[in-house]
Amino acid sequence: MGNEITTIESQRKMVLRHLQEKGFITPNEAEALYGCKRLASRINELRKYFRISTTLEQGRNRFGKPVRYAKYIYHSDYKCI
């Protein structure tokens, strides 16, 4: 159980660093780079402290079918309350 919390905290830190350095992240990037399968949950946790918006992007899956996916965009270090 304790190991699970450490993993979540580590993923949250890695996702935040990625957002700060690159400006955005997608679920595919998060899974491929950090093993994070629940990016939406990590983003929701980070939104308590940072301004992060969501846009829906369009692309194609590996079978060539059209798909939509979330792109999370980082705006600032501090959330305006």
MARSEZA-111191 format. One record per atom (N, C-alpha, C): y, z, x; atom name; residue in one letter; residue number from 1. Coordinates in Angstrom, 2 decimals, decimal comma. Layout:
REM MARSEZA-111191
        c2        c3        c1   at   aa     i
         Y         Z         X   CA    a   NUM
...
This chain:
REM MARSEZA-111191
        c2        c3        c1   at   aa     i
     -1,20      0,00      0,83    N    m     1
      0,00      0,00      0,00   CA    m     1
      1,26      0,00      0,87    C    m     1
      1,32      0,83      1,89    N    g     2
      2,48      0,89      2,76   CA    g     2
      2,71     -0,41      3,49    C    g     2
      1,63     -1,10      3,84    N    n     3
      1,73     -2,38      4,52   CA    n     3
      2,39     -3,44      3,65    C    n     3
      2,16     -3,37      2,34    N    e     4
      2,75     -4,32      1,40   CA    e     4
      4,27     -4,18      1,40    C    e     4
      4,77     -2,95      1,41    N    i     5
      6,22     -2,71      1,41   CA    i     5
      6,83     -3,25      2,69    C    i     5
      6,18     -3,04      3,81    N    t     6
      6,67     -3,55      5,09   CA    t     6
      6,74     -5,07      5,06    C    t     6
      5,75     -5,72      4,49    N    t     7
      5,74     -7,18      4,38   CA    t     7
      6,91     -7,67      3,54    C    t     7
      7,16     -7,01      2,40    N    i     8
      8,27     -7,40      1,52   CA    i     8
      9,60     -7,24      2,25    C    i     8
      9,78     -6,13      2,94    N    e     9
     11,02     -5,90      3,67   CA    e     9
     11,20     -6,94      4,78    C    e     9
     10,12     -7,26      5,48    N    s    10
     10,18     -8,26      6,54   CA    s    10
     10,53     -9,63      5,98    C    s    10
      9,90    -10,01      4,86    N    q    11
     10,21    -11,29      4,24   CA    q    11
     11,66    -11,34      3,79    C    q    11
     12,13    -10,25      3,22    N    r    12
     13,52    -10,19      2,75   CA    r    12
     14,47    -10,40      3,92    C    r    12
     14,21     -9,75      5,05    N    k    13
     15,06     -9,90      6,23   CA    k    13
     15,01    -11,32      6,78    C    k    13
     13,82    -11,91      6,81    N    m    14
     13,69    -13,27      7,32   CA    m    14
     14,40    -14,28      6,41    C    m    14
     14,26    -14,09      5,10    N    v    15
     14,92    -14,98      4,14   CA    v    15
     16,44    -14,84      4,27    C    v    15
     16,93    -13,61      4,39    N    l    16
     18,37    -13,39      4,54   CA    l    16
     18,89    -14,06      5,81    C    l    16
     18,20    -13,88      6,91    N    r    17
     18,63    -14,49      8,17   CA    r    17
     18,65    -16,01      8,05    C    r    17
     17,63    -16,57      7,40    N    h    18
     17,57    -18,02      7,19   CA    h    18
     18,78    -18,48      6,37    C    h    18
     19,07    -17,77      5,29    N    l    19
     20,21    -18,12      4,45   CA    l    19
     21,52    -18,05      5,24    C    l    19
     21,68    -17,01      6,05    N    q    20
     22,91    -16,86      6,82   CA    q    20
     23,06    -17,95      7,88    C    q    20
     21,95    -18,37      8,47    N    e    21
     22,01    -19,38      9,52   CA    e    21
     22,06    -20,80      8,99    C    e    21
     21,28    -21,10      7,95    N    k    22
     21,16    -22,47      7,44   CA    k    22
     21,99    -22,73      6,19    C    k    22
     22,29    -21,66      5,41    N    g    23
     23,10    -21,82      4,21   CA    g    23
     22,30    -21,97      2,93    C    g    23
     21,03    -22,33      3,04    N    f    24
     20,19    -22,48      1,84   CA    f    24
     18,73    -22,35      2,22    C    f    24
     17,88    -22,18      1,20    N    i    25
     16,43    -22,14      1,39   CA    i    25
     15,75    -22,60      0,10    C    i    25
     14,60    -23,23      0,24    N    t    26
     13,79    -23,65     -0,91   CA    t    26
     12,46    -22,90     -0,86    C    t    26
     11,74    -22,84     -1,99    N    p    27
     10,44    -22,17     -2,00   CA    p    27
      9,45    -22,75     -0,98    C    p    27
      9,45    -24,06     -0,80    N    n    28
      8,53    -24,67      0,17   CA    n    28
      8,86    -24,23      1,59    C    n    28
     10,14    -24,17      1,92    N    e    29
     10,54    -23,71      3,26   CA    e    29
     10,13    -22,25      3,47    C    e    29
     10,37    -21,42      2,47    N    a    30
     10,05    -19,99      2,58   CA    a    30
      8,56    -19,78      2,80    C    a    30
      7,74    -20,53      2,08    N    e    31
      6,30    -20,36      2,24   CA    e    31
      5,83    -20,90      3,59    C    e    31
      6,32    -22,07      3,97    N    a    32
      5,88    -22,68      5,23   CA    a    32
      6,34    -21,89      6,45    C    a    32
      7,57    -21,39      6,42    N    l    33
      8,13    -20,72      7,59   CA    l    33
      7,80    -19,24      7,67    C    l    33
      7,77    -18,57      6,50    N    y    34
      7,67    -17,11      6,50   CA    y    34
      6,49    -16,57      5,69    C    y    34
      5,69    -17,44      5,09    N    g    35
      4,56    -17,00      4,29   CA    g    35
      4,99    -16,31      3,01    C    g    35
      6,19    -16,59      2,55    N    c    36
      6,76    -15,95      1,36   CA    c    36
      6,44    -16,79      0,13    C    c    36
      5,53    -16,30     -0,69    N    k    37
      5,12    -17,03     -1,90   CA    k    37
      5,95    -16,64     -3,12    C    k    37
      6,73    -15,55     -3,02    N    r    38
      7,53    -15,08     -4,16   CA    r    38
      9,01    -15,07     -3,78    C    r    38
      9,51    -16,23     -3,40    N    l    39
     10,90    -16,33     -2,95   CA    l    39
     11,86    -15,87     -4,03    C    l    39
     11,61    -16,21     -5,28    N    a    40
     12,52    -15,81     -6,36   CA    a    40
     12,68    -14,29     -6,41    C    a    40
     11,61    -13,56     -6,14    N    s    41
     11,69    -12,09     -6,13   CA    s    41
     12,54    -11,60     -4,96    C    s    41
     12,34    -12,20     -3,78    N    r    42
     13,14    -11,80     -2,62   CA    r    42
     14,61    -12,12     -2,85    C    r    42
     14,90    -13,28     -3,44    N    i    43
     16,29    -13,66     -3,73   CA    i    43
     16,90    -12,69     -4,72    C    i    43
     16,15    -12,32     -5,74    N    n    44
     16,65    -11,37     -6,73   CA    n    44
     17,02    -10,04     -6,08    C    n    44
     16,21     -9,58     -5,15    N    e    45
     16,52     -8,34     -4,42   CA    e    45
     17,78     -8,50     -3,58    C    e    45
     17,94     -9,64     -2,93    N    l    46
     19,11     -9,88     -2,08   CA    l    46
     20,38    -10,04     -2,89    C    l    46
     20,28    -10,51     -4,11    N    r    47
     21,47    -10,71     -4,95   CA    r    47
     22,18     -9,40     -5,30    C    r    47
     21,53     -8,29     -5,11    N    k    48
     22,18     -7,00     -5,34   CA    k    48
     23,30     -6,77     -4,33    C    k    48
     23,22     -7,45     -3,18    N    y    49
     24,17     -7,21     -2,10   CA    y    49
     24,90     -8,46     -1,60    C    y    49
     24,38     -9,64     -1,94    N    f    50
     24,94    -10,88     -1,42   CA    f    50
     25,12    -11,90     -2,54    C    f    50
     26,07    -12,81     -2,34    N    r    51
     26,30    -13,87     -3,32   CA    r    51
     25,38    -15,04     -2,99    C    r    51
     24,43    -15,29     -3,88    N    i    52
     23,45    -16,38     -3,71   CA    i    52
     23,33    -17,10     -5,05    C    i    52
     23,57    -18,40     -5,05    N    s    53
     23,45    -19,17     -6,29   CA    s    53
     22,19    -20,02     -6,25    C    s    53
     21,84    -20,56     -7,40    N    t    54
     20,64    -21,40     -7,53   CA    t    54
     21,03    -22,75     -8,09    C    t    54
     20,52    -23,80     -7,47    N    t    55
     20,64    -25,13     -8,06   CA    t    55
     19,23    -25,68     -8,21    C    t    55
     19,06    -26,56     -9,17    N    l    56
     17,76    -27,22     -9,35   CA    l    56
     17,84    -28,60     -8,71    C    l    56
     16,91    -28,85     -7,81    N    e    57
     16,84    -30,12     -7,10   CA    e    57
     15,69    -30,94     -7,67    C    e    57
     15,77    -32,24     -7,47    N    q    58
     14,68    -33,12     -7,89   CA    q    58
     14,05    -33,76     -6,67    C    q    58
     12,76    -33,90     -6,73    N    g    59
     12,03    -34,52     -5,63   CA    g    59
     10,70    -35,04     -6,14    C    g    59
      9,79    -35,27     -5,22    N    r    60
      8,45    -35,73     -5,59   CA    r    60
      7,43    -34,84     -4,90    C    r    60
      6,33    -34,58     -5,61    N    n    61
      5,27    -33,78     -5,01   CA    n    61
      4,39    -34,66     -4,13    C    n    61
      3,34    -34,10     -3,57    N    r    62
      2,49    -34,86     -2,64   CA    r    62
      1,74    -36,00     -3,30    C    r    62
      1,73    -36,02     -4,64    N    f    63
      1,07    -37,10     -5,38   CA    f    63
      2,07    -38,15     -5,87    C    f    63
      3,33    -37,97     -5,51    N    g    64
      4,36    -38,91     -5,90   CA    g    64
      4,96    -38,67     -7,27    C    g    64
      4,57    -37,58     -7,92    N    k    65
      5,09    -37,26     -9,25   CA    k    65
      6,44    -36,57     -9,11    C    k    65
      7,38    -36,85    -10,02    N    p    66
      8,68    -36,18     -9,96   CA    p    66
      8,54    -34,68    -10,28    C    p    66
      9,26    -33,86     -9,50    N    v    67
      9,25    -32,41     -9,71   CA    v    67
     10,67    -31,88     -9,53    C    v    67
     10,88    -30,68    -10,07    N    r    68
     12,14    -29,97     -9,86   CA    r    68
     11,82    -28,66     -9,16    C    r    68
     12,71    -28,25     -8,29    N    y    69
     12,51    -27,00     -7,57   CA    y    69
     13,86    -26,33     -7,32    C    y    69
     13,81    -25,02     -7,10    N    a    70
     15,03    -24,25     -6,88   CA    a    70
     15,49    -24,40     -5,43    C    a    70
     16,80    -24,42     -5,27    N    k    71
     17,42    -24,37     -3,94   CA    k    71
     18,40    -23,21     -4,02    C    k    71
     18,21    -22,21     -3,17    N    y    72
     19,05    -21,01     -3,17   CA    y    72
     20,12    -21,17     -2,10    C    y    72
     21,37    -21,01     -2,51    N    i    73
     22,51    -21,25     -1,62   CA    i    73
     23,26    -19,94     -1,36    C    i    73
     23,46    -19,66     -0,09    N    y    74
     24,14    -18,45      0,36   CA    y    74
     25,64    -18,68      0,41    C    y    74
     26,42    -17,72     -0,14    N    h    75
     27,88    -17,88     -0,20   CA    h    75
     28,65    -16,89      0,66    C    h    75
     28,20    -15,65      0,75    N    s    76
     28,95    -14,69      1,56   CA    s    76
     28,11    -13,46      1,88    C    s    76
     28,58    -12,69      2,84    N    d    77
     27,88    -11,49      3,26   CA    d    77
     28,00    -10,36      2,24    C    d    77
     29,07    -10,34      1,48    N    y    78
     29,28     -9,23      0,56   CA    y    78
     29,49     -9,72     -0,86    C    y    78
     28,88     -9,04     -1,77    N    k    79
     29,02     -9,39     -3,18   CA    k    79
     30,30     -8,76     -3,72    C    k    79
     31,07     -9,54     -4,42    N    c    80
     32,28     -9,01     -5,06   CA    c    80
     31,88     -8,30     -6,35    C    c    80
     32,23     -7,05     -6,44    N    i    81
     31,85     -6,27     -7,63   CA    i    81
     33,07     -5,98     -8,47    C    i    81
